[in-house]
Amino acid sequence: MQHYRILRADAMNLDMLHPAVVHVPLGIALLLPLLCLVAVWLHFGRHEESALVSRFWFAVVLALFVASAGALLSHSTGEAGEHAVEKFIPKEAIERHEDYSKIFAALIYTMTAIASLTLIVRGRLKGAGILLVTLLSLATLGAAYLTGNEGGKLVYTHKAANYLQPEARPKKVKPVIESE
């Protein structure tokens, strides 16, 4: 696939950037349930729309936008990394990580869309949106764990990081035997 070359700069290697980029959305996903629970408490604990509630929720929405951008960039850099290591690592391990990451990203994008809509509504509809984002943040936490766990297996079990640097790749490629 050629789609990631648009992001490529001469001095930047996207497959090497993936390990740094992925931690942004994963880190935000770890904090989101707590932030959302505070937002629920603020929204339902105060019966009027105060500046504090609005500003806090706006900060949560900003964090979701950062997580969405990080998830999008993680996918692009992950595709580049996949092409660099796919000859050395079992395809099923890479695909499992990619499948979990797609679920994780879809949850992040969905939460971002819903949270953005809550910025323009008031009352019960806003409260329902905040509750829905809070519930989705718990599912996202689970997806973040699965994605990160599979990514960790690629790095520590299959030694993917060793194959990202061209000079570290074996000269003779031993084909990977796929398990059925």
C-alpha positions as CSV (number, residue, x, y, z in Angstrom):
1,M,0.0,0.0,0.0
2,Q,1.2,3.5,-0.9
3,H,-1.1,5.6,1.3
4,Y,1.4,6.2,4.1
5,R,4.0,7.7,1.8
6,I,2.1,11.0,1.8
7,L,3.2,11.4,5.4
8,R,6.8,10.4,4.8
9,A,9.5,13.1,5.1
10,D,13.0,12.4,3.9
11,A,14.5,12.4,7.4
12,M,11.6,10.5,9.0
13,N,11.0,6.8,9.0
14,L,7.4,6.1,9.8
15,D,7.9,2.5,10.9
16,M,10.3,3.7,13.5
17,L,7.9,6.4,14.6
18,H,5.1,3.9,15.5
19,P,6.3,2.9,18.9
20,A,6.4,6.6,20.0
21,V,3.1,7.6,18.5
22,V,1.0,4.7,19.8
23,H,1.4,5.7,23.4
24,V,-0.5,9.0,23.0
25,P,-4.0,7.4,22.4
26,L,-3.3,4.6,24.8
27,G,-2.3,7.0,27.6
28,I,-5.4,9.1,27.0
29,A,-7.5,6.0,27.0
30,L,-6.2,5.1,30.4
31,L,-7.3,8.5,31.8
32,L,-10.6,8.8,30.0
33,P,-12.8,6.7,32.4
34,L,-11.6,8.8,35.4
35,L,-12.1,12.1,33.5
36,C,-15.5,11.0,32.3
37,L,-16.6,10.0,35.8
38,V,-15.6,13.4,37.0
39,A,-17.6,14.9,34.2
40,V,-20.6,12.9,35.1
41,W,-20.3,13.9,38.7
42,L,-19.9,17.6,37.7
43,H,-22.8,17.5,35.2
44,F,-25.3,15.7,37.4
45,G,-24.1,17.1,40.7
46,R,-24.7,20.6,39.6
47,H,-28.2,21.2,38.3
48,E,-27.2,24.1,36.1
49,E,-24.7,24.4,33.3
50,S,-21.8,26.2,35.0
51,A,-18.6,27.4,33.5
52,L,-16.6,24.8,35.4
53,V,-18.7,21.9,33.9
54,S,-18.4,23.4,30.4
55,R,-14.7,24.0,30.6
56,F,-13.9,20.6,32.1
57,W,-16.0,18.8,29.5
58,F,-14.4,20.9,26.7
59,A,-11.0,19.7,28.0
60,V,-12.2,16.1,27.8
61,V,-13.4,16.6,24.2
62,L,-10.0,18.1,23.4
63,A,-8.3,15.1,24.8
64,L,-10.5,12.9,22.6
65,F,-9.5,14.9,19.6
66,V,-5.8,14.4,20.5
67,A,-6.5,10.6,21.0
68,S,-8.3,10.5,17.6
69,A,-5.4,12.2,15.8
70,G,-3.0,9.8,17.6
71,A,-5.0,6.8,16.6
72,L,-5.0,7.9,13.0
73,L,-1.3,8.5,13.0
74,S,-0.7,5.2,14.8
75,H,-2.5,3.4,12.1
76,S,-0.4,5.0,9.4
77,T,2.8,4.4,11.1
78,G,1.7,0.9,12.0
79,E,1.1,0.1,8.4
80,A,4.6,1.2,7.6
81,G,5.9,-0.9,10.4
82,E,4.0,-3.9,9.2
83,H,5.6,-3.7,5.8
84,A,9.0,-3.6,7.5
85,V,8.6,-6.7,9.6
86,E,6.0,-8.8,7.9
87,K,8.7,-11.2,6.5
88,F,10.0,-12.0,9.9
89,I,7.0,-12.2,12.1
90,P,3.9,-14.5,11.9
91,K,1.2,-12.7,10.0
92,E,-1.5,-13.8,12.4
93,A,0.2,-12.0,15.3
94,I,0.4,-8.8,13.2
95,E,-3.2,-9.1,12.1
96,R,-4.5,-9.7,15.7
97,H,-2.8,-6.5,16.8
98,E,-4.2,-4.7,13.8
99,D,-7.7,-6.0,14.4
100,Y,-7.7,-4.9,18.0
101,S,-6.2,-1.5,17.0
102,K,-9.1,-1.0,14.6
103,I,-11.6,-1.7,17.3
104,F,-9.8,0.7,19.7
105,A,-9.7,3.4,17.0
106,A,-13.3,3.0,16.1
107,L,-14.3,3.4,19.8
108,I,-12.1,6.6,20.1
109,Y,-13.6,8.1,16.9
110,T,-17.1,7.3,18.1
111,M,-16.5,8.8,21.5
112,T,-15.0,11.9,19.9
113,A,-18.1,12.4,17.6
114,I,-20.6,11.9,20.5
115,A,-18.6,14.1,22.9
116,S,-18.4,16.8,20.2
117,L,-22.2,16.8,19.8
118,T,-22.6,17.3,23.5
119,L,-20.9,20.6,23.2
120,I,-23.9,22.0,21.2
121,V,-26.8,20.5,23.2
122,R,-28.0,21.1,26.7
123,G,-30.0,19.4,29.5
124,R,-30.9,15.7,29.4
125,L,-29.5,15.2,25.9
126,K,-26.1,16.5,27.0
127,G,-26.2,14.3,30.2
128,A,-27.1,11.3,28.1
129,G,-24.2,12.0,25.8
130,I,-21.8,12.3,28.7
131,L,-23.0,9.1,30.2
132,L,-22.7,7.3,26.8
133,V,-19.1,8.6,26.4
134,T,-18.3,7.4,29.9
135,L,-19.6,3.9,29.1
136,L,-17.7,3.8,25.9
137,S,-14.5,5.0,27.7
138,L,-14.7,1.7,29.7
139,A,-15.0,-0.3,26.5
140,T,-12.1,1.7,25.1
141,L,-10.0,0.9,28.1
142,G,-10.5,-2.8,27.4
143,A,-9.7,-2.4,23.7
144,A,-6.6,-0.3,24.7
145,Y,-5.4,-3.2,26.9
146,L,-5.9,-5.8,24.1
147,T,-4.2,-3.6,21.5
148,G,-1.3,-2.8,23.8
149,N,-0.9,-6.4,24.9
150,E,-0.7,-7.6,21.3
151,G,1.7,-4.8,20.4
152,G,3.8,-5.8,23.4
153,K,3.9,-9.4,22.1
154,L,5.1,-8.2,18.7
155,V,7.9,-6.3,20.4
156,Y,8.9,-8.7,23.2
157,T,7.9,-12.1,22.0
158,H,8.5,-11.8,18.2
159,K,11.2,-9.1,18.5
160,A,9.6,-6.8,16.0
161,A,11.8,-3.8,17.1
162,N,14.9,-5.7,15.9
163,Y,13.6,-5.8,12.4
164,L,12.6,-2.2,12.1
165,Q,16.2,-1.1,11.4
166,P,17.3,-2.3,8.0
167,E,20.9,-3.0,9.1
168,A,19.5,-5.3,11.9
169,R,17.5,-7.4,9.5
170,P,18.9,-10.8,8.6
171,K,20.6,-11.1,5.2
172,K,18.8,-14.4,4.5
173,V,15.1,-14.4,5.1
174,K,13.8,-17.6,6.7
175,P,10.1,-17.9,5.8
176,V,7.7,-17.7,8.7
177,I,5.6,-20.8,9.1
178,E,2.0,-19.9,9.5
179,S,0.0,-21.9,12.0
180,E,-3.3,-23.1,10.9
